[in-house]
Amino acid sequence: MFAVAAPGAGKLSSGTATLPGGDAALFVVSAVRPGSLTSPEAAAGLSGTAQQAAMQSALGEFSAYVTEIERNSKVTRNRKLFE
């Protein structure tokens, strides 16, 4: 989670957060809407948002892994597999 003061009218608020894997994240908040995390709409959206974030993180980690393998190894692709 992260916390930052609500931005004033026409202003932005920014901050940093440390992600579970130790990476840093920079964020900017342009507006705040009052609400509750216990509302049905918020609860329904949280699961999908969390799943989407996890998928994006996994894709980024896998991409970095493949890039590192290609950088440190000789990789030969079988072109017939991609036809």
N, C-alpha and C positions, 0 to 999 in steps of 0.2 A: 504494500500500500504506500501511498504518498500523501503528502499534505502541502498545501500552499494557500496563501490568503486569496480570497475571491478578488478578481480583478475589478477595478473601477470601470465606470462607463467609458468605452472606447480604449481601454488599456488592456495589457496582457500581464499575466503573472507566470513566472517560470520557476523551475526548481530542478533538482536532481534526485534520483532514487537509485538504490542498489538492488539489482535483481537477484533472485534466488541463486543463480549460478555465479554471482559475484560481478557480473557486468554492470556498467553504469548506464543509466538512462537519463536523458534530458527531456523535460516535458514543458509544454506551454499550455496555459489555460486561457481561453478567450472569453468564456462565459460560464456562468453557473446557473443552473435551474434548481429550484427547491424541489425536494422529493424525498422519498424514503426507500432504502434498500429492501424493505419488507413489502413494498407494493408488488402486486402480481406482475405488473409490466416490467419492473426492474428485475425481479427474481427470474422471470422468463428469459430476459436478455443476458443475464450474467453467465449462465451455463454456456450459451452459444459463443459469447465473447471470450470466455476462458478457453474453450475448446479451440477457437480460431487462433488465439494467441499462442497456445501450446503447439499447434500445427505449424505456425510461422516460425516459432523458435526451433522446432525440430528440423524444419526444412533448411533453415540457416545453418544449423550445426552440421547437418549432413553435407550441405554444399561446401562448407569450410573443410570438412573431412576429406571429401573427394578432391578438392583443390590441393590440399596438402599432400595427398597421395600422388597426384599427378606431378607436383613440383619436385618430390623427392624420389620418384620411381620412373621406370620406363613402362608406360602403359600402351598396350596395343589393343585397339578395338576391333572386333569382328564386324565389319561393315554389313555382312549378310544378315546379322541379327536386326538391323535397323531398316531393312527393306520392306 
